């Protein structure tokens, strides 16, 4: 440990800490822009400058190491002028579109300009060239708003290991873009949206489909169905002032119904269905000598990652569609027949924590019902915008409800939204199906939490030791796939989620996000799981009913047609 003085206060920190980390520990505010805790500290924005006694130049506190006896001042006239100058220079090359920008009121540059009391920009002249890349169905890149903080580059390269974005050029020619100046849809982008989560301004945002959905709702010839993922209900409240990790399921359902949707189903229903299909697939592969390890397939960003970077390992993927695609297919077959609605007049809208699902619903493979399984995907953020547009008083809404026959779910489905949740849900069912015995302890805590890679061994009578692993974030997915390439016998079953923390940290979730917020959202899902009557997917009465009336059996002919799919090897560029 060492002691330094910041603004007259003694602060004790561990050796190796930066000045910024020391200030944060002492609750001393130093503004930042390009800095991302535990991810990036490059000092490029020059906003976190501080004055260190004995140094002629101001220091970027995110990079400058704290030393024993150091005296730091964070609020001198020189520091304030330097910070204002840095922000003014950024603003001089930035479009003044705050009122119409997707990041309005969520923009870190906007907030910083307000904090520093900048009321005019003294520097005018040449600006960087404008270019909007809307080639992706998931995200939009607006080059004119980029402040070259490189957060997106760092997250894409170091956290997700995708490397779809680079910093190129110098001066006014400097820009962030894919290799060779290509559009984002022309390179190995996984559409995970983590770049949009860390972008401090509006340079990278999700592609919105709000207008198209309102148009469908207002069309009397259309029957519009909404479904929502579990991670949405644990995060949507943040857009309306609730603390992170507040479950607002009932209010969300009431709001969605008020928007004009004809039915509201729960993606959790299809998550239970996924467990029946995927669990059966796992047991079949183990017993009949199929390709192992089996790897989950419900994260579309992860699917596109393996298609680009490890196509030789595609046989390891489960053939199950993701839950919302399953529910879309059943809406246009099973439900359409029950409700006597022509599926060509149906519009299925998935409300997801994910930007990659916008790409997924447009995959040609996702149309086994004879129609697009899912027509549109809204992020959590987009749903909040729709609710606000409609003037709905969200906070004071009474609780709403899900519709039958696809609105009942179990705790196993709820925890799909957190990393390790799919694995835990699958183990609850696979164990009982394999052994015919009741599983007494339902909590597989070894696969919970935000550790990047988690492993566990689960004894299953008749099978032996079931070796499982969980990875979240595509950088960790790469690590687990390299282990599979070295020795495919290490595991029987692997869960992979594209986004850090799983769906609770998805690319379409509310800003900001960090590990503390991811943990709070996940904890809300685990709490709901523990409070529900049914906690195993195969116990869901609605699931039993749909198999009896329509699907007949897991891995059967009809379920294989509607609920399973195949994958596409893709080149890296």
C-alpha positions in Angstrom: 0.0 0.0 0.0 1.0 3.6 -0.5 -0.4 7.0 0.4 -0.8 10.1 -1.7 -2.7 13.4 -1.2 -5.5 14.4 -3.6 -7.1 17.8 -3.1 -5.7 17.9 0.4 -7.0 14.5 1.4 -4.8 11.5 2.3 -5.7 8.5 0.1 -4.3 5.0 0.6 -4.2 2.7 -2.4 -2.5 -0.5 -3.6 0.8 -0.2 -5.4 0.2 -0.1 -9.2 -3.0 2.0 -9.0 -3.4 5.0 -11.2 -4.3 8.5 -10.0 -7.8 8.1 -11.3 -8.3 4.8 -9.4 -7.0 6.5 -6.2 -9.4 9.4 -6.7 -12.4 7.0 -7.3 -11.5 5.2 -4.1 -11.7 8.5 -2.2 -15.0 9.5 -4.0 -13.2 12.4 -5.7 -14.7 13.1 -9.1 -12.4 13.4 -12.1 -14.3 13.6 -15.5 -13.4 11.0 -18.1 -14.4 10.3 -21.7 -12.3 7.7 -23.4 -11.6 5.8 -20.2 -13.4 2.4 -19.6 -12.7 0.7 -16.2 -10.7 -2.4 -16.5 -10.9 -2.2 -20.3 -9.2 1.0 -21.7 -7.0 3.7 -20.3 -5.2 5.6 -23.1 -5.5 9.2 -22.1 -6.5 10.3 -25.7 -9.4 12.6 -24.8 -7.3 14.7 -22.3 -10.4 15.2 -20.1 -9.1 13.5 -17.0 -6.1 15.8 -16.7 -4.8 16.7 -13.2 -1.9 18.7 -11.7 0.8 16.8 -9.9 3.2 18.9 -7.8 6.7 18.7 -9.2 5.5 18.0 -12.8 5.5 20.8 -15.4 2.9 19.1 -17.6 -0.6 18.1 -16.6 -1.1 14.4 -16.3 -3.8 12.1 -17.7 -5.0 10.6 -14.5 -6.3 7.4 -16.1 -2.7 6.5 -17.1 -0.5 8.3 -14.6 0.6 5.9 -11.8 0.0 7.0 -8.3 3.2 7.1 -6.2 3.9 7.3 -2.5 3.9 10.9 -1.2 2.5 12.3 -4.5 0.4 15.5 -4.2 -2.4 15.8 -6.8 -4.8 18.7 -7.4 -7.8 18.0 -9.6 -9.5 21.4 -9.5 -7.0 24.1 -10.2 -7.7 26.9 -12.7 -5.1 25.4 -15.0 -6.8 22.0 -14.9 -10.3 23.5 -15.5 -9.1 25.5 -18.5 -7.3 22.4 -20.0 -10.4 20.2 -19.6 -12.7 22.9 -21.2 -10.2 23.3 -24.0 -10.2 19.5 -24.7 -14.0 19.3 -24.7 -14.3 22.4 -26.9 -12.0 20.9 -29.4 -14.1 17.8 -29.5 -17.3 19.8 -29.9 -15.7 21.9 -32.7 -15.7 18.7 -34.9 -19.0 17.4 -33.7 -22.5 18.0 -35.3 -24.9 19.9 -33.0 -27.8 17.5 -33.4 -28.4 16.9 -29.7 -32.2 17.2 -29.9 -32.5 14.7 -32.7 -29.7 12.4 -31.7 -30.5 8.9 -30.5 -28.1 9.4 -27.5 -29.8 12.7 -26.4 -29.7 12.8 -22.6 -27.6 9.7 -22.6 -24.6 11.3 -24.3 -21.4 11.5 -22.2 -20.0 14.4 -24.3 -23.3 16.3 -23.8 -23.1 15.7 -20.1 -19.5 16.7 -19.9 -20.1 19.9 -21.7 -22.8 20.7 -19.3 -20.7 19.8 -16.3 -17.9 22.0 -17.5 -20.3 24.9 -18.2 -19.4 25.2 -21.9 -21.8 27.7 -23.4 -20.0 28.4 -26.7 -17.5 26.8 -28.9 -14.7 29.2 -29.9 -13.2 27.0 -32.6 -14.8 26.8 -36.0 -13.6 25.6 -39.4 -13.0 22.3 -41.1 -14.9 19.2 -39.9 -14.3 15.5 -40.5 -16.2 14.0 -43.4 -19.7 12.6 -42.8 -20.5 9.0 -43.5 -23.4 7.0 -42.3 -23.1 3.2 -42.6 -26.5 1.6 -42.3 -25.6 -1.6 -44.1 -26.2 -3.7 -41.0 -29.7 -4.8 -39.9 -28.5 -4.4 -36.3 -26.4 -1.2 -35.9 -25.8 2.2 -37.5 -22.5 3.9 -37.6 -22.5 7.7 -38.0 -18.9 8.8 -38.6 -19.7 12.5 -38.1 -20.4 11.9 -34.4 -17.3 9.8 -33.7 -14.9 11.5 -31.2 -12.1 8.9 -31.8 -12.2 7.7 -28.1 -11.5 4.2 -29.5 -13.7 2.5 -26.9 -15.5 0.6 -29.6 -12.2 -0.6 -31.1 -10.9 -1.8 -27.8 -14.1 -3.7 -26.9 -14.4 -5.2 -30.3 -10.8 -6.3 -30.4 -9.9 -7.1 -26.7 -13.2 -8.1 -25.1 -15.0 -9.7 -28.0 -11.9 -10.6 -30.1 -13.8 -9.9 -33.3 -11.6 -7.0 -34.6 -14.3 -5.6 -36.9 -13.2 -2.0 -36.2 -9.9 -0.2 -36.5 -8.6 3.4 -36.1 -7.1 4.6 -39.4 -5.8 7.9 -40.8 -4.5 11.0 -39.1 -5.8 14.5 -38.4 -9.1 15.2 -40.1 -8.7 11.9 -42.0 -8.6 9.9 -38.7 -11.6 7.7 -38.4 -12.9 4.4 -36.9 -14.1 1.9 -39.5 -13.8 -1.7 -40.7 -10.8 -2.8 -42.6 -10.2 -1.4 -46.1 -13.0 1.1 -45.6 -15.7 -1.6 -46.0 -19.2 -1.3 -44.6 -19.8 -3.1 -41.3 -22.0 -5.7 -43.0 -19.2 -6.7 -45.3 -16.8 -7.8 -42.5 -16.9 -10.3 -39.7 -19.1 -8.3 -37.4 -21.2 -10.4 -35.1 -23.8 -7.7 -34.5 -23.4 -8.1 -30.8 -23.8 -4.3 -30.3 -21.2 -4.1 -27.5 -19.6 -1.2 -29.5 -22.9 0.7 -29.1 -22.9 0.0 -25.4 -19.5 1.7 -24.9 -19.8 4.5 -27.4 -20.1 7.7 -25.4 -21.8 9.6 -28.1 -24.3 8.7 -30.9 -21.7 7.4 -33.4 -22.9 3.8 -33.0 -26.5 3.0 -32.2 -29.0 0.2 -32.8 -31.0 0.3 -36.0 -34.5 1.2 -35.0 -37.7 -0.4 -36.3 -40.1 1.7 -34.2 -42.0 3.3 -37.1 -42.5 0.0 -38.9 -44.0 -1.6 -35.8 -46.3 1.3 -35.1 -47.4 1.1 -38.7 -48.2 -2.6 -38.3 -50.1 -2.0 -35.0 -52.2 0.7 -36.7 -53.0 -1.5 -39.7 -56.4 -3.2 -39.1 -55.5 -6.1 -41.4 -52.5 -7.1 -39.2 -52.5 -9.3 -36.1 -49.5 -8.1 -34.2 -47.9 -10.3 -31.5 -45.3 -9.2 -29.0 -42.9 -11.5 -27.0 -40.2 -10.4 -24.5 -37.0 -12.0 -23.2 -36.3 -12.4 -19.5 -33.4 -9.9 -19.5 -35.7 -7.2 -20.7 -37.9 -7.3 -17.6 -34.9 -7.0 -15.4 -33.6 -3.8 -17.1 -36.5 -1.9 -18.7 -37.3 -0.2 -15.4 -33.9 1.7 -15.6 -35.3 3.7 -18.4 -38.1 5.0 -16.1 -36.0 5.7 -13.0 -36.1 2.3 -11.3 -32.8 1.0 -9.7 -30.9 -1.6 -11.8 -32.2 -5.1 -11.1 -35.8 -4.1 -10.5 -38.2 -6.6 -12.0 -41.1 -4.7 -13.7 -42.7 -7.5 -15.6 -46.3 -6.6 -14.8 -45.9 -2.9 -15.8 -44.1 -3.9 -18.9 -46.9 -6.2 -20.0 -49.5 -3.5 -19.3 -47.5 -1.0 -21.3 -47.0 -3.3 -24.3 -50.8 -4.1 -24.3 -51.5 -0.3 -24.2 -49.3 0.2 -27.3 -51.8 -1.9 -29.2 -50.4 -5.4 -29.6 -53.1 -8.0 -30.1 -51.3 -10.7 -28.0 -48.4 -10.7 -25.6 -46.5 -14.0 -25.3 -43.4 -14.8 -23.2 -40.2 -15.9 -24.8 -39.6 -17.8 -21.6 -42.3 -20.2 -22.8 -40.0 -21.0 -25.7 -37.0 -21.1 -23.5 -38.6 -24.0 -21.6 -39.2 -25.5 -25.0 -35.6 -25.0 -26.0 -34.5 -26.9 -22.9 -36.7 -29.9 -23.8 -35.3 -30.0 -27.3 -31.7 -29.2 -26.4 -31.6 -31.4 -23.4 -32.9 -34.3 -25.5 -30.3 -33.5 -28.1 -27.6 -33.6 -25.5 -28.7 -37.0 -24.1 -29.1 -38.4 -27.6 -25.5 -37.4 -28.6 -24.1 -38.8 -25.4 -25.9 -42.1 -25.7 -25.6 -42.6 -29.5 -22.1 -41.2 -30.0 -23.0 -37.9 -31.6 -20.6 -34.9 -31.9 -19.5 -33.7 -28.5 -19.3 -31.3 -26.8 -22.7 -30.0 -27.6 -22.6 -26.2 -27.6 -25.7 -24.0 -27.1 -27.1 -22.0 -30.0 -29.5 -19.4 -28.5 -27.1 -16.4 -28.8 -27.1 -15.1 -32.4 -24.0 -13.0 -31.9 -22.2 -16.2 -30.8 -23.5 -18.1 -33.7 -22.2 -15.6 -36.3 -18.9 -15.6 -34.4 -18.4 -19.4 -34.8 -19.6 -19.2 -38.4 -16.9 -16.7 -39.2 -14.0 -17.8 -37.1 -14.5 -21.5 -36.3 -16.6 -23.0 -39.1 -14.9 -26.3 -38.7 -16.6 -26.6 -35.2 -20.2 -25.9 -36.4 -21.1 -29.6 -36.0 -20.8 -29.1 -32.2 -23.6 -26.6 -32.2 -27.1 -27.5 -31.0 -29.5 -27.4 -33.9 -32.1 -25.6 -31.8 -33.2 -22.2 -32.9 -33.0 -19.5 -30.3 -36.2 -19.3 -28.1 -37.7 -16.2 -29.7 -37.4 -17.8 -33.2 -39.1 -20.9 -31.9 -42.0 -18.8 -30.5 -42.3 -17.0 -33.8 -42.6 -20.3 -35.7 -45.2 -21.6 -33.3 -47.1 -18.3 -33.4 -47.5 -18.7 -37.2 -48.5 -22.4 -37.0 -49.8 -23.7 -33.7 -51.3 -20.4 -32.4 -52.5 -19.2 -35.9 -54.6 -22.4 -36.2 -56.0 -22.1 -32.7 -56.8 -18.4 -33.1 -58.0 -18.9 -36.7 -55.7 -16.1 -37.9 -54.1 -16.3 -41.3 -50.3 -16.4 -40.6 -49.7 -14.1 -43.6 -51.5 -11.4 -41.7 -49.4 -12.0 -38.5 -46.6 -9.7 -37.4 -44.4 -11.1 -34.7 -42.3 -8.6 -32.8 -39.6 -9.8 -30.4 -38.5 -7.5 -27.6 -35.0 -8.4 -26.8 -31.9 -7.2 -24.9 -29.9 -7.9 -28.1 -29.0 -6.2 -31.4 -27.8 -9.4 -32.9 -31.3 -10.8 -33.0 -32.2 -8.1 -35.5 -29.8 -9.9 -37.9 -31.0 -13.3 -36.8 -34.6 -12.8 -37.6 -33.6 -11.9 -41.2 -31.6 -15.1 -41.7 -33.2 -17.1 -44.6 -33.1 -20.2 -42.4 -35.7 -18.7 -40.0 -38.8 -19.3 -42.1 -39.7 -23.0 -41.6 -43.3 -22.0 -40.8 -43.6 -20.9 -44.5 -43.3 -17.3 -43.3 -40.6 -15.3 -41.5 -40.7 -16.7 -38.0 -40.1 -13.2 -36.5 -40.8 -10.0 -38.4 -39.1 -7.4 -36.2 -36.8 -7.2 -33.2 -37.0 -4.3 -30.8 -34.3 -3.7 -28.2 -35.1 -2.8 -24.5 -34.1 0.7 -25.3 -36.5 0.9 -28.3 -39.4 -0.4 -26.3 -38.8 2.3 -23.7 -38.8 4.9 -26.6 -42.2 3.5 -27.8 -43.7 3.7 -24.4 -42.5 7.3 -24.0 -43.7 8.2 -27.5 -47.2 6.9 -26.6 -47.3 9.0 -23.5 -47.8 6.0 -21.2 -47.4 6.7 -17.5 -45.2 3.6 -16.9 -44.5 4.1 -13.2 -48.2 4.2 -12.3 -49.4 1.3 -14.5 -51.2 -1.7 -12.9 -49.7 -5.1 -13.5 -50.5 -6.7 -16.9 -50.5 -10.4 -17.9 -49.3 -12.8 -20.6 -51.7 -14.4 -23.0 -52.4 -18.1 -23.4 -51.3 -20.5 -24.8 -47.7 -19.4 -24.8 -47.4 -17.2 -21.7 -46.7 -19.7 -19.0 -43.0 -20.3 -18.0 -40.7 -21.7 -15.3 -37.9 -20.4 -13.3 -35.5 -22.4 -15.5 -36.5 -20.2 -18.4 -36.2 -17.0 -16.5 -32.5 -17.5 -15.7 -31.8 -17.8 -19.4 -31.0 -14.1 -19.2 -27.9 -14.5 -17.1 -24.6 -16.2 -18.1 -24.8 -19.8 -16.9 -28.6 -19.8 -16.9 -29.1 -21.9 -20.0 -26.7 -24.5 -18.6 -28.4 -24.5 -15.2 -31.8 -24.9 -16.8 -30.6 -27.7 -19.1 -29.0 -29.6 -16.2 -32.2 -29.4 -14.2 -34.1 -31.2 -17.0 -31.4 -33.4 -18.4 -30.7 -34.9 -14.9 -34.3 -35.8 -14.3 -34.9 -37.1 -17.8 -31.7 -39.2 -17.8 -32.2 -40.7 -14.3 -36.0 -40.6 -13.8 -35.2 -39.2 -10.3 -36.1 -35.9 -8.7 -33.3 -33.4 -8.5 -33.3 -32.1 -5.0 -30.9 -29.2 -5.3 -31.8 -27.0 -8.3 -29.1 -24.4 -7.8 -26.0 -25.1 -9.9 -24.0 -22.2 -8.4 -20.7 -23.3 -10.0 -22.0 -22.0 -13.4 -23.3 -18.7 -12.0 -21.4 -15.4 -11.7 -19.3 -13.1 -13.9 -16.1 -15.2 -14.1 -15.2 -15.4 -17.8 -14.9 -19.1 -18.0 -16.7 -21.5 -15.6 -16.4 -25.3 -15.4 -18.3 -27.9 -13.4 -18.7 -31.7 -13.1 -22.2 -33.0 -12.5 -22.6 -36.7 -11.6 -25.6 -38.2 -13.5 -26.6 -41.7 -12.8 -26.4 -43.8 -16.0 -24.1 -41.4 -17.7 -21.3 -40.7 -15.3 -19.7 -37.4 -14.8 -21.2 -34.7 -17.0 -18.4 -32.2 -17.7 -19.8 -28.8 -18.5 -18.4 -25.3 -19.2 -19.8 -21.7 -19.5 -18.3 -18.8 -21.4 -19.7 -15.3 -21.8 -18.2 -12.6 -24.0 -16.8 -13.6 -27.4 -13.2 -13.3 -26.2 -13.9 -16.1 -23.7 -15.8 -18.0 -26.4 -12.6 -18.0 -28.4 -10.7 -19.4 -25.5 -13.1 -22.3 -25.0 -13.2 -23.1 -28.7 -9.4 -23.3 -28.7 -9.6 -25.8 -25.9 -12.2 -27.8 -27.8 -9.9 -27.8 -30.8 -7.1 -29.2 -28.7 -9.2 -31.9 -27.0 -12.9 -32.3 -27.8 -13.3 -34.9 -25.0 -12.8 -32.3 -22.2 -16.5 -31.4 -22.1 -19.9 -32.8 -22.8 -21.9 -29.6 -22.9 -20.9 -25.9 -23.2 -22.9 -22.7 -22.9 -21.7 -19.6 -24.8 -23.3 -16.1 -24.7 -21.9 -13.4 -26.9 -22.3 -10.5 -24.5 -20.4 -10.1 -21.2 -22.7 -11.2 -18.4 -25.1 -12.9 -20.9 -28.3 -11.3 -22.1 -28.5 -9.0 -19.0 -25.5 -7.2 -20.6 -26.8 -7.4 -24.1 -26.1 -4.8 -26.8 -29.7 -3.4 -26.6 -29.9 -2.9 -22.9 -30.2 0.5 -21.1 -27.1 2.7 -20.6 -24.8 2.5 -18.7 -23.7 -1.0 -18.0 -20.9 -2.4 -15.9 -20.4 -5.6 -13.9 -22.3 -4.2 -10.9 -25.3 -3.5 -13.0 -25.0 -6.9 -14.8 -24.9 -8.6 -11.4 -28.0 -6.8 -10.1 -30.0 -7.7 -13.3 -29.0 -11.3 -13.0 -29.8 -11.4 -9.3 -33.3 -10.2 -10.1 -33.8 -13.2 -12.5 -32.5 -15.7 -9.9 -34.9 -14.2 -7.3 -37.8 -14.7 -9.7 -36.7 -18.3 -10.4 -36.7 -19.1 -6.7 -40.2 -17.7 -6.2 -41.9 -19.5 -9.0 -44.1 -22.6 -8.6 -42.4 -24.5 -11.5 -38.6 -24.3 -11.7 -37.9 -27.1 -14.3 -38.8 -26.7 -17.9 -40.3 -30.1 -18.3 -42.8 -29.4 -15.5 -44.3 -26.4 -17.4 -48.0 -27.4 -18.0 -48.2 -25.3 -21.2 -45.1 -27.1 -22.6 -46.7 -30.5 -21.8 -49.8 -29.3 -23.6 -48.2 -28.2 -26.8 -46.3 -31.5 -27.1 -49.5 -33.4 -26.6 -51.6 -31.3 -29.0 -49.1 -30.3 -31.6 -45.4 -31.2 -31.5 -45.8 -34.8 -30.2 -42.3 -35.3 -28.8 -38.9 -33.6 -28.5 -36.7 -34.1 -31.6 -39.8 -35.4 -33.4 -40.6 -34.7 -37.0 -42.7 -31.5 -36.4 -40.4 -30.1 -33.8 -37.4 -30.7 -36.0 -39.0 -28.8 -38.8 -40.2 -25.8 -36.8 -37.7 -25.5 -33.9 -34.4 -26.6 -35.4 -32.1 -25.1 -38.0 -28.7 -25.3 -39.6 -25.7 -22.9 -39.8 -23.6 -21.2 -42.5 -19.8 -21.2 -42.7 -18.7 -17.6 -43.5 -15.4 -16.1 -44.5 -13.8 -13.6 -42.2 -14.0 -10.7 -44.7 
